[in-house]
Amino acid sequence: MRLLPFLARHARWLMLIGLAFGIALPQAAQVVRPWLSELVALMLFVAALRIGPRAALGAVHHLRGTLGALLVFQLLCPLVLIALAAAFGLLQSPAALALILLMAAAPLASSPNLTLMVGGAPGPALRMLILGMLILPATTLPVFALLPAFGGAAGILGAALKLLLVILAATGLAFALRPRLLPRPGPAALARLDGASALLMTTIVLALTSEIRPALLERPLELAGWMALAFAANLGPQALILWLRGRGGGGEALDALAMIAGNRNIGIFLVALPAQVTDPLLLFIGCYQVPMFLTPLLMTPLYRRARAAGVGFADQAAITGTDNGDRNAPQSRR
């Protein structure tokens, strides 16, 4: 069992290697892609097992004040995008559909660790992740209803119901097994779960990036357009939130709000939406992995500058940092 803690300690390098491997050898994705839905569900299960029901219930209790932010992210933003796309006659454009689904998605499962990597505390990101997943089936219904690609109420309700069942099954099973498997998890047990999460994320990335190399060889201009859109959709909202909250005096969840604004779990829709909807978006999803994994490298100076200006929550103790058994995180600042 030493392999998983090793993967946890080197998770960022492991995911970057998976990213490069998926781009260089797209044929390897043919083994992974048929199991993509199951892998996403398994990643949800491991994340819920890592968090545990007590932390989840406590997180929801303390997230009453941030529910409005999640509704803005997951409901208002995609509805505004739908209105703009419809006004310009672009509602059936793959690019518009990609951005709408991205904005409608819940926070990325690794957003607490990404928040740690830019120097922030992961607690608010962890709580927003849990509540965002809980409200996701409800917030997607009006968004799906306005998208012509879903073809009527039956497709909308079917996709939302499947998404809800996947979330409830993965998290419910994990919470039920947590008292028996991990009644009092120590650093070693948490490190193994972190290693498993890193391995799952790397495997999923292997499948999601398989479209990049063929596009680079056959359609380089199209790839450049999708890559530019992915960088803008990921890094742009982060920079915007940091700027807006900085001008407005900041807030205790500044780092988490900025991180989640740009990093969404669009891959979760692969378990619920029909292939004819998601297949045209696989190149965008693959490109989106690149700025996601480069976020700690590219965005840390902006986060540091925001905290230096007196905003954020730099004095809070980390909930999932190394001081609390998370070996896939930098040292917490005390």
LINLIN-V43621 format. One record per backbone hydrogen bond with DSSP energy under -0.5 kcal/mol. CO is the residue of the C=O (numbers start at 0). NH is the residue of the N-H. If there is no record, write none. Layout:
CO,NH
CO,NH
This chain:
0,4
1,5
2,6
3,7
4,8
5,9
7,10
9,13
10,14
11,15
12,16
13,17
14,18
15,19
16,20
17,21
18,22
19,23
20,24
24,27
25,28
26,29
27,30
27,31
28,32
29,33
31,34
32,35
34,38
35,39
36,40
37,41
38,42
39,43
40,44
41,45
42,46
43,47
44,48
45,49
46,50
47,51
51,55
52,56
53,57
54,58
55,59
56,60
57,61
59,62
60,63
62,65
62,66
63,66
65,69
66,70
67,71
68,72
69,73
70,74
70,75
71,76
74,78
75,79
76,80
77,81
78,82
79,83
80,84
81,85
82,86
83,87
84,89
84,90
85,88
89,92
92,96
93,97
94,98
95,99
96,100
97,101
98,102
99,103
100,104
101,104
105,264
107,110
109,113
110,114
111,115
112,116
113,117
114,119
115,118
121,125
122,126
123,127
124,128
125,129
126,130
127,131
128,132
129,133
130,134
131,135
134,138
135,139
136,140
137,141
138,142
139,143
140,144
141,145
142,145
143,146
145,147
146,149
147,150
151,155
152,156
153,157
154,158
155,159
156,160
157,161
158,162
159,163
160,164
161,165
162,166
163,167
164,168
165,169
166,170
167,171
168,172
169,173
170,174
171,175
172,176
173,177
174,178
176,179
176,180
177,181
181,184
185,189
186,190
187,191
188,192
189,193
190,194
191,195
192,196
193,197
194,198
195,199
196,200
197,201
198,202
199,203
200,204
201,205
202,206
203,207
204,208
206,209
208,211
208,212
209,213
210,214
211,215
212,216
213,217
214,218
218,222
219,223
220,224
221,225
222,226
223,227
224,228
225,229
226,230
227,231
228,232
229,233
230,234
230,235
231,235
233,237
234,238
235,239
236,240
237,241
238,242
239,243
240,244
241,245
242,246
243,247
244,249
245,248
250,253
250,311
252,256
253,257
254,258
255,259
256,260
257,261
258,261
258,262
261,263
262,107
263,265
264,267
265,268
266,269
267,270
268,271
268,272
273,276
273,277
274,278
277,280
277,281
278,281
280,284
281,285
282,286
283,287
284,288
285,288
285,289
286,289
286,290
287,291
288,292
289,293
290,294
291,294
293,297
294,298
295,299
298,301
298,302
299,303
300,304
301,305
302,306
303,307
304,308
305,310
306,309
312,315
320,323
320,325
321,324
324,326
329,321
331,333
